[in-house]
């Protein structure tokens, strides 16, 4: 039986507020969360941008965030309110307005810090431009669905607030990569956490294990027999289980955890494989990369036997 129910309404978020209050930061977070974002958009063209109900298909549309402020051409708060009221009557749209506010004293500090001139100040002090803009935007502030006051926020704190309000219950997920590498062949160029596994006994010096890798059971058994293996692995695993959710809460899009040994073929490979399995059991979805797995085993690379 065909599903004749109408598609879910498209989410449209209008982001405005005082210049310097954090609109650019807010839009960047929304973009990271999967929203389509447009800044400095002429609000009078909003209906043309969104289109009409008849033009929409059955596929849900990407949430849309539109930024505008007092610099926007033809900006008139009263006309903006009337236009958004009209759009809000449409059943195919879910329109919300977010207003970013900030104290005048903090805005003055931010302008002085960046040495930018306030667009409404002309040759007057920056405080005069802020006061004029606040008076201009007051109708829009009173009418907005949400107001976030950023006076006491750092950029990072504003990012956290935006993620909490707009990312949904699941929260943003970091893209997690686990990799193995050989120190003798160079450090990975980008890694957030690096663990040196060279304290473990080296399978390279076992003639039967040398041509094998950390993906082979015999090599894994050899490494597990090292007295330091079990405790070290457990502590690294517990550290990652502590840190990874914290990285996600901070909005870190990519996390790269690298495990190194001398040649990048035995100890680091085995550790990365075992850690990927442990993290999958804990609900993460890591990508596993072995940089030097295909490298040739070489005594010159491994160094002298202990």
MARSEGU-141990 format. One record per residue: residue number from 1; residue in one letter; x, y, z of N, C-alpha, C, O in turn. Coordinates in steps of 0.1 Angstrom, whole numbers, plus 5000, padded with zeros to 4 digits. Example, Ala and Ser with C-alpha at 12.3 -4.5 7.8 and 13.67 -1.06 7.14 Angstrom:
! residues 2
NODE n res n.px n.py n.pz ca.px ca.py ca.pz c.px c.py c.pz o.px o.py o.pz
NODE 1 A 5132 4943 5078 5123 4955 5078 5132 4967 5078 5142 4967 5085
NODE 2 S 5128 4978 5071 5137 4989 5071 5129 5000 5079 5134 5011 5080
! end
This chain:
! residues 306
NODE n res n.px n.py n.pz ca.px ca.py ca.pz c.px c.py c.pz o.px o.py o.pz
NODE 1 X 5008 4988 5000 5000 5000 5000 5009 5012 5000 5018 5013 5008
NODE 2 X 5006 5022 4991 5014 5034 4990 5013 5043 5002 5002 5044 5007
NODE 3 X 5023 5049 5005 5023 5059 5016 5020 5072 5011 5028 5079 5004
NODE 4 X 5007 5077 5013 5003 5090 5008 5005 5102 5018 5000 5113 5016
NODE 5 X 5011 5099 5029 5013 5109 5039 5023 5120 5034 5032 5117 5028
NODE 6 X 5020 5132 5037 5029 5143 5032 5042 5142 5039 5044 5137 5050
NODE 7 X 5053 5147 5032 5066 5147 5037 5067 5156 5050 5060 5165 5052
NODE 8 X 5077 5152 5058 5079 5160 5070 5082 5175 5066 5089 5177 5056
NODE 9 X 5078 5185 5074 5081 5199 5071 5096 5201 5071 5103 5196 5079
NODE 10 X 5101 5210 5062 5115 5213 5062 5118 5223 5073 5110 5232 5076
NODE 11 X 5129 5220 5080 5133 5229 5091 5140 5241 5085 5150 5239 5078
NODE 12 X 5136 5253 5089 5142 5265 5085 5145 5273 5097 5136 5277 5105
NODE 13 X 5158 5276 5099 5162 5284 5111 5168 5298 5106 5177 5298 5098
NODE 14 X 5162 5308 5111 5167 5322 5107 5176 5326 5119 5172 5327 5130
NODE 15 X 5188 5329 5116 5198 5333 5126 5202 5348 5124 5207 5352 5114
NODE 16 X 5199 5356 5134 5202 5370 5134 5207 5375 5147 5208 5367 5156
NODE 17 X 5208 5388 5149 5213 5393 5162 5222 5404 5160 5225 5409 5148
NODE 18 X 5228 5409 5171 5238 5420 5170 5251 5416 5164 5255 5404 5166
NODE 19 X 5256 5425 5156 5269 5422 5150 5280 5420 5161 5281 5428 5170
NODE 20 X 5287 5409 5160 5297 5405 5170 5292 5396 5181 5300 5392 5189
NODE 21 X 5279 5392 5180 5274 5384 5191 5276 5369 5188 5273 5361 5197
NODE 22 X 5280 5365 5176 5284 5351 5174 5276 5344 5162 5276 5332 5162
NODE 23 X 5270 5352 5153 5263 5346 5142 5271 5337 5134 5267 5326 5130
NODE 24 X 5283 5341 5130 5292 5333 5122 5295 5320 5128 5295 5309 5122
NODE 25 X 5299 5320 5141 5302 5308 5149 5290 5299 5149 5291 5287 5147
NODE 26 X 5278 5304 5151 5266 5296 5152 5263 5289 5139 5260 5277 5139
NODE 27 X 5265 5296 5128 5263 5290 5115 5273 5279 5111 5269 5269 5105
NODE 28 X 5285 5281 5116 5295 5271 5113 5292 5258 5121 5294 5247 5115
NODE 29 X 5287 5259 5133 5283 5247 5140 5271 5240 5134 5272 5228 5132
NODE 30 X 5262 5248 5129 5250 5242 5122 5255 5235 5109 5250 5224 5106
NODE 31 X 5264 5241 5102 5270 5234 5090 5276 5221 5094 5275 5211 5087
NODE 32 X 5284 5221 5105 5290 5208 5109 5280 5198 5113 5282 5186 5112
NODE 33 X 5268 5202 5118 5257 5193 5122 5249 5188 5110 5239 5181 5112
NODE 34 X 5252 5192 5098 5245 5188 5086 5235 5197 5081 5228 5193 5071
NODE 35 X 5234 5209 5086 5225 5219 5080 5231 5225 5068 5243 5227 5067
NODE 36 X 5223 5229 5059 5227 5238 5048 5226 5252 5053 5216 5256 5058
NODE 37 X 5237 5260 5052 5238 5273 5058 5241 5284 5047 5249 5281 5038
NODE 38 X 5234 5295 5048 5236 5306 5039 5237 5319 5048 5228 5321 5057
NODE 39 X 5247 5327 5047 5249 5339 5055 5247 5351 5046 5249 5351 5034
NODE 40 X 5243 5362 5053 5241 5375 5047 5231 5374 5035 5233 5380 5024
NODE 41 X 5220 5366 5037 5210 5364 5026 5200 5375 5027 5195 5378 5037
NODE 42 X 5196 5381 5015 5185 5391 5015 5172 5384 5018 5167 5376 5011
NODE 43 X 5167 5388 5030 5155 5381 5035 5143 5383 5026 5134 5374 5026
NODE 44 X 5142 5393 5018 5131 5396 5010 5130 5385 4999 5119 5383 4993
NODE 45 X 5141 5377 4997 5141 5367 4987 5139 5353 4993 5141 5343 4986
NODE 46 X 5135 5353 5006 5134 5340 5013 5124 5330 5006 5127 5319 5005
NODE 47 X 5113 5335 5002 5103 5326 4996 5108 5320 4983 5105 5309 4980
NODE 48 X 5115 5328 4975 5121 5323 4963 5131 5312 4966 5132 5302 4959
NODE 49 X 5139 5314 4977 5149 5304 4980 5143 5291 4984 5147 5280 4980
NODE 50 X 5133 5292 4993 5127 5279 4998 5118 5272 4988 5117 5260 4988
NODE 51 X 5111 5280 4979 5102 5274 4970 5089 5272 4975 5086 5275 4987
NODE 52 X 5080 5267 4967 5066 5265 4971 5063 5251 4974 5071 5242 4970
NODE 53 X 5053 5248 4982 5049 5235 4986 5048 5225 4974 5052 5214 4975
NODE 54 X 5042 5230 4963 5040 5221 4951 5053 5217 4945 5054 5207 4938
NODE 55 X 5064 5225 4948 5077 5222 4941 5084 5211 4949 5095 5207 4944
NODE 56 X 5080 5207 4961 5087 5198 4969 5083 5184 4966 5072 5181 4963
NODE 57 X 5093 5175 4967 5091 5161 4965 5089 5154 4978 5087 5160 4988
NODE 58 X 5088 5140 4978 5086 5133 4990 5098 5131 4998 5097 5126 5010
NODE 59 X 5110 5134 4993 5123 5132 5000 5124 5143 5010 5123 5155 5006
NODE 60 X 5127 5140 5023 5129 5151 5033 5141 5160 5028 5151 5155 5024
NODE 61 X 5139 5173 5030 5149 5182 5026 5159 5185 5038 5155 5184 5049
NODE 62 X 5171 5189 5034 5181 5192 5044 5177 5204 5052 5172 5214 5046
NODE 63 X 5179 5204 5065 5175 5216 5073 5183 5228 5068 5195 5227 5064
NODE 64 X 5177 5239 5068 5183 5251 5062 5184 5262 5073 5174 5266 5079
NODE 65 X 5196 5268 5074 5199 5279 5083 5203 5291 5075 5212 5290 5067
NODE 66 X 5196 5302 5078 5198 5314 5070 5202 5325 5079 5195 5329 5089
NODE 67 X 5214 5331 5077 5219 5342 5086 5217 5355 5079 5219 5357 5067
NODE 68 X 5213 5365 5087 5211 5379 5082 5213 5388 5094 5211 5384 5105
NODE 69 X 5216 5401 5091 5218 5410 5102 5215 5424 5096 5210 5426 5085
NODE 70 X 5218 5434 5104 5215 5448 5100 5222 5453 5088 5218 5463 5082
NODE 71 X 5233 5446 5083 5240 5450 5071 5233 5445 5059 5236 5450 5048
NODE 72 X 5223 5436 5060 5217 5430 5049 5209 5441 5041 5203 5449 5047
NODE 73 X 5211 5440 5028 5205 5450 5019 5189 5451 5021 5183 5440 5021
NODE 74 X 5184 5463 5023 5170 5464 5025 5164 5459 5038 5153 5456 5039
NODE 75 X 5173 5458 5048 5169 5452 5061 5159 5461 5068 5161 5473 5070
NODE 76 X 5148 5455 5072 5137 5461 5079 5131 5451 5089 5124 5442 5084
NODE 77 X 5133 5452 5102 5128 5442 5111 5113 5439 5110 5109 5428 5111
NODE 78 X 5106 5449 5108 5091 5448 5108 5087 5440 5095 5078 5431 5096
NODE 79 X 5093 5443 5084 5090 5435 5072 5095 5421 5073 5089 5412 5068
NODE 80 X 5107 5419 5080 5112 5405 5082 5101 5397 5090 5098 5386 5086
NODE 81 X 5096 5403 5100 5086 5396 5109 5074 5392 5101 5069 5381 5102
NODE 82 X 5069 5402 5093 5057 5399 5085 5059 5388 5075 5051 5379 5073
NODE 83 X 5071 5388 5069 5074 5378 5059 5076 5364 5065 5071 5354 5060
NODE 84 X 5082 5363 5077 5084 5351 5084 5070 5345 5089 5068 5333 5089
NODE 85 X 5062 5354 5094 5048 5350 5098 5041 5343 5086 5034 5333 5088
NODE 86 X 5042 5349 5074 5036 5343 5063 5041 5329 5060 5034 5320 5056
NODE 87 X 5055 5328 5061 5061 5315 5058 5057 5305 5069 5056 5293 5066
NODE 88 X 5055 5309 5081 5052 5300 5092 5038 5294 5091 5035 5284 5097
NODE 89 X 5030 5300 5083 5016 5295 5080 5016 5283 5071 5006 5276 5070
NODE 90 X 5027 5281 5064 5028 5269 5055 5030 5256 5063 5038 5256 5072
NODE 91 X 5023 5246 5059 5024 5233 5065 5036 5226 5062 5041 5217 5069
NODE 92 X 5043 5229 5051 5055 5222 5047 5068 5228 5053 5079 5223 5050
NODE 93 X 5066 5238 5061 5078 5245 5067 5077 5245 5083 5066 5247 5088
NODE 94 X 5088 5244 5089 5089 5246 5103 5100 5257 5106 5112 5254 5106
NODE 95 X 5095 5269 5107 5103 5281 5107 5106 5285 5122 5096 5287 5130
NODE 96 X 5119 5287 5125 5123 5292 5138 5132 5303 5137 5140 5303 5127
NODE 97 X 5132 5313 5146 5141 5324 5145 5149 5324 5158 5144 5323 5169
NODE 98 X 5163 5325 5156 5172 5325 5167 5179 5339 5167 5184 5344 5157
NODE 99 X 5178 5346 5179 5184 5359 5180 5196 5358 5189 5195 5353 5201
NODE 100 X 5208 5362 5185 5220 5362 5193 5222 5376 5199 5224 5386 5191
NODE 101 X 5222 5377 5212 5224 5390 5219 5237 5390 5227 5243 5380 5229
NODE 102 X 5241 5402 5230 5253 5404 5238 5253 5418 5244 5248 5427 5239
NODE 103 X 5260 5419 5256 5260 5432 5262 5268 5442 5254 5278 5438 5247
NODE 104 X 5265 5455 5255 5272 5465 5248 5287 5466 5252 5295 5468 5244
NODE 105 X 5290 5464 5265 5303 5465 5270 5312 5454 5264 5323 5456 5260
NODE 106 X 5306 5441 5263 5314 5430 5257 5316 5432 5242 5326 5429 5237
NODE 107 X 5305 5437 5236 5307 5440 5221 5317 5450 5218 5325 5449 5209
NODE 108 X 5318 5461 5227 5329 5470 5225 5342 5464 5227 5351 5467 5219
NODE 109 X 5344 5455 5237 5356 5448 5239 5360 5440 5226 5372 5440 5222
NODE 110 X 5350 5433 5220 5353 5425 5209 5357 5433 5197 5366 5430 5189
NODE 111 X 5350 5445 5195 5354 5453 5184 5368 5459 5186 5375 5460 5176
NODE 112 X 5371 5463 5198 5384 5469 5200 5395 5458 5198 5406 5461 5194
NODE 113 X 5392 5446 5202 5401 5435 5201 5404 5432 5186 5416 5429 5183
NODE 114 X 5394 5432 5178 5396 5429 5163 5399 5442 5155 5402 5441 5143
NODE 115 X 5398 5453 5161 5401 5466 5155 5391 5468 5143 5395 5475 5133
NODE 116 X 5379 5463 5144 5370 5465 5133 5361 5477 5136 5358 5480 5148
NODE 117 X 5356 5484 5126 5347 5495 5127 5333 5490 5127 5329 5482 5118
NODE 118 X 5324 5495 5136 5310 5491 5136 5303 5497 5123 5305 5509 5121
NODE 119 X 5296 5489 5115 5290 5495 5103 5280 5506 5105 5278 5514 5096
NODE 120 X 5274 5507 5117 5264 5518 5120 5270 5529 5127 5263 5539 5131
NODE 121 X 5283 5529 5130 5289 5539 5138 5295 5551 5130 5295 5562 5135
NODE 122 X 5298 5548 5117 5304 5558 5109 5316 5564 5116 5326 5557 5119
NODE 123 X 5316 5578 5118 5327 5584 5125 5325 5585 5140 5332 5592 5147
NODE 124 X 5314 5579 5145 5311 5579 5159 5318 5568 5167 5323 5559 5161
NODE 125 X 5318 5569 5180 5324 5558 5188 5316 5545 5186 5304 5545 5182
NODE 126 X 5323 5533 5188 5316 5521 5185 5304 5519 5194 5294 5512 5190
NODE 127 X 5304 5525 5206 5292 5524 5214 5280 5530 5208 5269 5525 5210
NODE 128 X 5281 5540 5200 5270 5546 5193 5264 5537 5183 5252 5536 5181
NODE 129 X 5273 5530 5176 5268 5521 5166 5261 5509 5172 5251 5504 5167
NODE 130 X 5266 5504 5183 5260 5493 5190 5246 5497 5195 5236 5489 5194
NODE 131 X 5245 5509 5201 5232 5514 5206 5222 5516 5195 5210 5512 5196
NODE 132 X 5226 5521 5183 5217 5523 5172 5212 5509 5167 5201 5507 5163
NODE 133 X 5222 5500 5166 5218 5486 5161 5208 5479 5171 5199 5473 5166
NODE 134 X 5211 5481 5184 5202 5474 5193 5188 5480 5192 5178 5472 5193
NODE 135 X 5186 5493 5190 5173 5499 5189 5166 5494 5176 5154 5492 5176
NODE 136 X 5174 5493 5165 5169 5488 5153 5163 5474 5154 5153 5470 5148
NODE 137 X 5171 5465 5161 5168 5451 5161 5158 5447 5173 5154 5436 5173
NODE 138 X 5155 5457 5181 5146 5453 5193 5133 5446 5189 5129 5437 5196
NODE 139 X 5126 5450 5179 5113 5443 5175 5116 5429 5172 5108 5420 5175
NODE 140 X 5127 5426 5165 5131 5412 5161 5135 5404 5173 5132 5392 5173
NODE 141 X 5142 5410 5182 5145 5403 5195 5133 5399 5202 5132 5387 5207
NODE 142 X 5124 5408 5204 5111 5405 5211 5103 5394 5205 5097 5386 5212
NODE 143 X 5104 5393 5192 5096 5384 5184 5103 5370 5182 5096 5360 5180
NODE 144 X 5116 5369 5184 5123 5357 5181 5118 5345 5190 5114 5347 5201
NODE 145 X 5119 5333 5184 5115 5321 5192 5126 5318 5203 5122 5313 5213
NODE 146 X 5138 5320 5199 5149 5317 5209 5159 5329 5209 5162 5335 5199
NODE 147 X 5164 5332 5221 5174 5342 5223 5186 5336 5231 5184 5330 5242
NODE 148 X 5198 5337 5225 5210 5332 5232 5218 5344 5235 5222 5352 5226
NODE 149 X 5221 5347 5248 5229 5358 5252 5244 5353 5253 5246 5344 5261
NODE 150 X 5253 5359 5245 5266 5353 5244 5276 5362 5252 5288 5360 5250
NODE 151 X 5272 5371 5261 5281 5380 5268 5292 5372 5275 5303 5376 5274
NODE 152 X 5288 5362 5282 5298 5354 5290 5304 5342 5283 5310 5334 5289
NODE 153 X 5301 5341 5270 5305 5329 5263 5318 5331 5255 5320 5342 5249
NODE 154 X 5327 5321 5256 5338 5321 5246 5332 5315 5233 5321 5310 5233
NODE 155 X 5340 5315 5223 5335 5309 5210 5332 5294 5212 5322 5289 5207
NODE 156 X 5341 5287 5220 5339 5273 5223 5326 5270 5230 5319 5261 5228
NODE 157 X 5323 5279 5240 5311 5277 5248 5298 5279 5239 5288 5272 5241
NODE 158 X 5299 5289 5230 5287 5291 5221 5286 5279 5212 5274 5275 5210
NODE 159 X 5296 5273 5208 5296 5261 5199 5289 5250 5207 5281 5243 5201
NODE 160 X 5292 5248 5220 5286 5238 5228 5271 5240 5229 5263 5230 5228
NODE 161 X 5267 5252 5232 5253 5255 5233 5245 5252 5220 5234 5247 5221
NODE 162 X 5251 5256 5209 5245 5254 5196 5243 5239 5194 5233 5234 5189
NODE 163 X 5253 5231 5197 5253 5217 5195 5242 5211 5204 5234 5202 5199
NODE 164 X 5241 5215 5216 5231 5210 5225 5217 5212 5221 5208 5204 5222
NODE 165 X 5215 5224 5214 5201 5228 5210 5197 5223 5197 5185 5221 5194
NODE 166 X 5207 5220 5188 5203 5217 5174 5209 5204 5169 5206 5200 5157
NODE 167 X 5216 5196 5177 5221 5184 5171 5212 5172 5174 5215 5161 5168
NODE 168 X 5202 5173 5181 5193 5162 5184 5198 5154 5196 5209 5157 5201
NODE 169 X 5191 5144 5201 5194 5137 5213 5207 5129 5212 5215 5127 5221
NODE 170 X 5210 5124 5200 5222 5115 5198 5235 5123 5199 5245 5118 5203
NODE 171 X 5234 5136 5196 5246 5144 5197 5255 5142 5185 5254 5132 5178
NODE 172 X 5264 5151 5182 5273 5149 5171 5283 5138 5173 5287 5136 5184
NODE 173 X 5287 5131 5163 5296 5120 5163 5309 5124 5157 5309 5129 5146
NODE 174 X 5320 5121 5164 5333 5123 5157 5336 5111 5148 5332 5100 5150
NODE 175 X 5343 5114 5137 5348 5104 5129 5361 5099 5135 5371 5106 5135
NODE 176 X 5361 5086 5139 5372 5080 5146 5381 5071 5137 5376 5062 5131
NODE 177 X 5394 5074 5137 5403 5066 5130 5414 5060 5139 5420 5067 5147
NODE 178 X 5416 5047 5138 5427 5041 5145 5437 5036 5135 5434 5031 5124
NODE 179 X 5450 5039 5137 5460 5035 5127 5472 5029 5134 5475 5032 5146
NODE 180 X 5480 5022 5126 5493 5017 5131 5504 5023 5122 5501 5026 5110
NODE 181 X 5516 5024 5127 5527 5030 5119 5540 5025 5125 5541 5020 5136
NODE 182 X 5551 5027 5117 5564 5024 5122 5572 5037 5125 5573 5046 5116
NODE 183 X 5577 5039 5137 5585 5051 5140 5597 5052 5131 5600 5064 5127
NODE 184 X 5603 5041 5127 5615 5042 5118 5611 5047 5104 5620 5051 5097
NODE 185 X 5599 5047 5101 5594 5052 5088 5587 5065 5089 5580 5069 5079
NODE 186 X 5588 5072 5100 5583 5085 5102 5570 5085 5109 5562 5076 5109
NODE 187 X 5568 5096 5117 5556 5098 5125 5544 5101 5115 5546 5106 5105
NODE 188 X 5532 5097 5119 5520 5101 5111 5519 5117 5112 5521 5123 5122
NODE 189 X 5516 5123 5100 5516 5138 5100 5505 5144 5109 5507 5155 5114
NODE 190 X 5493 5137 5110 5482 5142 5118 5477 5131 5127 5471 5121 5122
NODE 191 X 5479 5133 5140 5473 5123 5150 5471 5130 5163 5479 5138 5167
NODE 192 X 5459 5128 5168 5455 5135 5181 5462 5128 5193 5466 5134 5202
NODE 193 X 5463 5115 5192 5469 5107 5203 5478 5096 5197 5474 5090 5188
NODE 194 X 5490 5095 5202 5500 5086 5197 5504 5077 5209 5509 5082 5219
NODE 195 X 5504 5064 5207 5508 5055 5218 5520 5047 5212 5519 5040 5201
NODE 196 X 5531 5047 5219 5543 5040 5215 5543 5026 5221 5544 5024 5234
NODE 197 X 5542 5016 5213 5541 5002 5218 5555 4995 5217 5555 4983 5218
NODE 198 X 5565 5002 5216 5579 4996 5216 5583 4990 5229 5594 4984 5230
NODE 199 X 5576 4992 5240 5580 4986 5253 5576 4971 5253 5581 4964 5262
NODE 200 X 5568 4967 5243 5565 4952 5242 5576 4944 5235 5583 4950 5227
NODE 201 X 5576 4931 5239 5586 4922 5232 5583 4923 5217 5572 4923 5212
NODE 202 X 5594 4923 5209 5593 4925 5195 5593 4911 5187 5603 4904 5187
NODE 203 X 5582 4908 5181 5581 4895 5173 5590 4894 5162 5593 4884 5156
NODE 204 X 5596 4906 5157 5605 4906 5146 5617 4897 5148 5622 4891 5139
NODE 205 X 5621 4895 5161 5633 4887 5164 5630 4873 5165 5639 4865 5169
NODE 206 X 5618 4868 5163 5615 4854 5162 5615 4851 5147 5606 4856 5139
NODE 207 X 5623 4842 5143 5625 4839 5128 5612 4835 5122 5609 4838 5110
NODE 208 X 5604 4827 5129 5591 4822 5123 5581 4833 5122 5572 4833 5113
NODE 209 X 5581 4843 5131 5571 4854 5132 5575 4866 5123 5566 4874 5119
NODE 210 X 5588 4867 5120 5593 4879 5113 5585 4881 5100 5581 4893 5098
NODE 211 X 5582 4872 5091 5575 4875 5079 5560 4877 5081 5553 4881 5072
NODE 212 X 5555 4874 5093 5541 4875 5096 5538 4890 5101 5547 4898 5102
NODE 213 X 5525 4893 5104 5522 4906 5108 5513 4905 5121 5509 4894 5125
NODE 214 X 5509 4916 5126 5501 4917 5138 5487 4912 5135 5479 4910 5145
NODE 215 X 5483 4909 5123 5470 4903 5120 5470 4888 5120 5460 4882 5120
NODE 216 X 5482 4882 5122 5483 4867 5122 5482 4863 5137 5488 4869 5146
NODE 217 X 5475 4852 5139 5472 4847 5153 5485 4844 5161 5486 4847 5173
NODE 218 X 5495 4839 5154 5508 4835 5161 5515 4848 5167 5520 4847 5178
NODE 219 X 5514 4859 5159 5520 4871 5164 5512 4877 5176 5518 4881 5186
NODE 220 X 5499 4876 5175 5490 4880 5186 5493 4872 5199 5494 4878 5209
NODE 221 X 5495 4859 5197 5498 4851 5209 5511 4855 5215 5512 4855 5228
NODE 222 X 5521 4858 5207 5534 4862 5212 5533 4875 5220 5539 4876 5231
NODE 223 X 5526 4885 5215 5524 4898 5221 5517 4896 5234 5520 4903 5244
NODE 224 X 5506 4888 5234 5498 4886 5246 5506 4880 5258 5503 4883 5269
NODE 225 X 5516 4873 5254 5525 4866 5265 5534 4876 5272 5540 4873 5282
NODE 226 X 5535 4888 5266 5544 4898 5273 5537 4902 5286 5525 4906 5286
NODE 227 X 5543 4902 5297 5537 4905 5310 5531 4919 5311 5521 4922 5318
NODE 228 X 5536 4929 5302 5530 4942 5303 5518 4944 5294 5511 4954 5295
NODE 229 X 5515 4935 5285 5505 4937 5275 5491 4939 5281 5485 4949 5278
NODE 230 X 5486 4930 5289 5472 4931 5294 5469 4944 5301 5459 4950 5299
NODE 231 X 5478 4947 5311 5475 4959 5319 5477 4972 5310 5468 4981 5312
NODE 232 X 5487 4972 5302 5489 4984 5293 5477 4986 5284 5472 4997 5282
NODE 233 X 5473 4975 5277 5461 4976 5268 5449 4981 5276 5442 4989 5271
NODE 234 X 5446 4975 5287 5434 4979 5295 5434 4994 5299 5424 5001 5298
NODE 235 X 5446 4999 5302 5447 5013 5306 5445 5022 5294 5439 5033 5295
NODE 236 X 5451 5019 5283 5449 5027 5271 5434 5026 5266 5429 5037 5263
NODE 237 X 5428 5015 5267 5414 5014 5263 5406 5022 5272 5397 5030 5268
NODE 238 X 5408 5022 5285 5400 5030 5295 5402 5045 5293 5393 5053 5294
NODE 239 X 5414 5048 5289 5417 5062 5286 5409 5067 5274 5403 5078 5274
NODE 240 X 5409 5059 5264 5401 5063 5252 5386 5063 5255 5379 5072 5250
NODE 241 X 5381 5054 5263 5367 5054 5266 5363 5067 5274 5352 5071 5274
NODE 242 X 5373 5072 5281 5371 5085 5288 5372 5097 5279 5364 5106 5280
NODE 243 X 5382 5097 5270 5384 5108 5262 5375 5110 5250 5371 5121 5247
NODE 244 X 5371 5099 5243 5364 5100 5231 5350 5107 5232 5347 5115 5224
NODE 245 X 5343 5104 5243 5330 5111 5245 5332 5126 5248 5324 5134 5244
NODE 246 X 5344 5129 5254 5347 5143 5257 5350 5150 5244 5346 5162 5242
NODE 247 X 5358 5144 5235 5360 5150 5222 5347 5153 5214 5346 5163 5209
NODE 248 X 5338 5143 5215 5325 5145 5208 5317 5157 5214 5312 5165 5207
NODE 249 X 5318 5157 5227 5310 5168 5234 5316 5182 5231 5309 5192 5231
NODE 250 X 5329 5182 5227 5336 5195 5223 5334 5198 5208 5338 5208 5203
NODE 251 X 5327 5188 5201 5325 5190 5187 5336 5187 5178 5337 5192 5167
NODE 252 X 5346 5180 5183 5357 5176 5174 5353 5167 5163 5348 5156 5166
NODE 253 X 5354 5171 5151 5348 5163 5140 5356 5151 5137 5351 5140 5133
NODE 254 X 5370 5151 5139 5378 5140 5135 5387 5137 5147 5394 5146 5152
NODE 255 X 5389 5124 5150 5398 5120 5161 5406 5109 5155 5401 5098 5150
NODE 256 X 5420 5110 5155 5429 5100 5150 5438 5095 5161 5445 5103 5167
NODE 257 X 5437 5082 5164 5445 5076 5175 5455 5067 5168 5451 5058 5160
NODE 258 X 5468 5069 5170 5478 5061 5163 5486 5053 5172 5490 5057 5183
NODE 259 X 5489 5041 5168 5498 5032 5176 5510 5029 5168 5510 5025 5156
NODE 260 X 5522 5031 5174 5534 5029 5167 5543 5019 5173 5543 5017 5185
NODE 261 X 5551 5012 5165 5562 5003 5169 5573 5006 5160 5573 5016 5153
NODE 262 X 5584 4998 5160 5595 5002 5152 5593 5001 5137 5595 5011 5130
NODE 263 X 5588 4990 5132 5586 4989 5118 5572 4990 5113 5569 4992 5102
NODE 264 X 5562 4990 5123 5548 4992 5119 5542 4980 5113 5532 4981 5106
NODE 265 X 5547 4968 5117 5541 4956 5111 5536 4946 5122 5527 4938 5118
NODE 266 X 5541 4947 5134 5537 4936 5144 5529 4942 5156 5517 4941 5156
NODE 267 X 5536 4949 5165 5530 4953 5178 5520 4964 5176 5509 4963 5181
NODE 268 X 5523 4973 5167 5513 4984 5165 5501 4979 5158 5489 4983 5161
NODE 269 X 5503 4970 5148 5491 4965 5141 5482 4957 5150 5470 4958 5149
NODE 270 X 5488 4948 5158 5480 4940 5167 5473 4949 5177 5461 4946 5180
NODE 271 X 5479 4959 5183 5473 4967 5192 5461 4975 5186 5450 4976 5192
NODE 272 X 5463 4980 5174 5453 4988 5167 5441 4979 5164 5429 4983 5165
NODE 273 X 5444 4966 5160 5433 4957 5157 5425 4954 5170 5412 4954 5170
NODE 274 X 5432 4951 5181 5425 4948 5193 5417 4960 5199 5406 4958 5204
NODE 275 X 5423 4972 5197 5416 4984 5202 5404 4987 5194 5393 4991 5199
NODE 276 X 5404 4985 5181 5393 4987 5173 5381 4978 5177 5370 4982 5177
NODE 277 X 5385 4965 5180 5374 4956 5184 5368 4960 5198 5356 4959 5200
NODE 278 X 5377 4964 5207 5372 4969 5220 5363 4981 5219 5353 4982 5226
NODE 279 X 5367 4990 5210 5359 5002 5209 5346 4999 5202 5335 5006 5205
NODE 280 X 5346 4990 5192 5333 4986 5186 5324 4980 5196 5312 4983 5196
NODE 281 X 5329 4972 5205 5321 4966 5216 5315 4977 5225 5304 4975 5231
NODE 282 X 5322 4988 5226 5317 5000 5234 5308 5009 5227 5304 5019 5233
NODE 283 X 5305 5006 5214 5295 5014 5207 5301 5024 5197 5294 5032 5191
NODE 284 X 5315 5024 5195 5321 5033 5186 5322 5026 5172 5321 5014 5171
NODE 285 X 5325 5034 5162 5327 5028 5148 5340 5033 5142 5339 5041 5133
NODE 286 X 5351 5028 5147 5364 5033 5142 5367 5028 5128 5363 5017 5124
NODE 287 X 5374 5036 5120 5380 5032 5108 5395 5027 5111 5402 5034 5118
NODE 288 X 5399 5016 5105 5412 5010 5109 5421 5012 5097 5418 5007 5086
NODE 289 X 5433 5018 5099 5443 5019 5088 5457 5014 5093 5460 5016 5105
NODE 290 X 5464 5007 5084 5477 5002 5088 5487 5008 5077 5488 5003 5066
NODE 291 X 5494 5018 5081 5502 5025 5072 5514 5017 5066 5517 5017 5054
NODE 292 X 5520 5009 5075 5533 5002 5070 5531 4987 5070 5541 4980 5071
NODE 293 X 5519 4982 5070 5517 4968 5070 5523 4961 5058 5528 4949 5060
NODE 294 X 5523 4967 5047 5529 4961 5035 5544 4963 5034 5550 4959 5024
NODE 295 X 5550 4970 5043 5565 4973 5042 5573 4960 5045 5568 4951 5052
NODE 296 X 5584 4960 5039 5593 4948 5040 5599 4947 5054 5605 4957 5059
NODE 297 X 5599 4936 5060 5606 4934 5073 5621 4935 5071 5626 4929 5062
NODE 298 X 5628 4943 5079 5642 4946 5077 5649 4948 5090 5644 4955 5099
NODE 299 X 5660 4940 5092 5668 4942 5105 5673 4956 5106 5674 4961 5118
NODE 300 X 5676 4962 5095 5682 4976 5096 5672 4985 5102 5675 4994 5109
NODE 301 X 5659 4983 5098 5648 4992 5104 5645 4988 5118 5644 4998 5126
NODE 302 X 5645 4976 5122 5642 4971 5135 5653 4974 5145 5650 4975 5157
NODE 303 X 5665 4975 5141 5676 4977 5150 5681 4964 5156 5676 4953 5152
NODE 304 X 5691 4964 5164 5697 4952 5169 5688 4944 5178 5680 4950 5186
NODE 305 X 5689 4931 5179 5681 4923 5188 5685 4926 5202 5697 4928 5205
NODE 306 X 5675 4925 5211 5678 4927 5225 5686 4915 5230 5689 4915 5242
! end
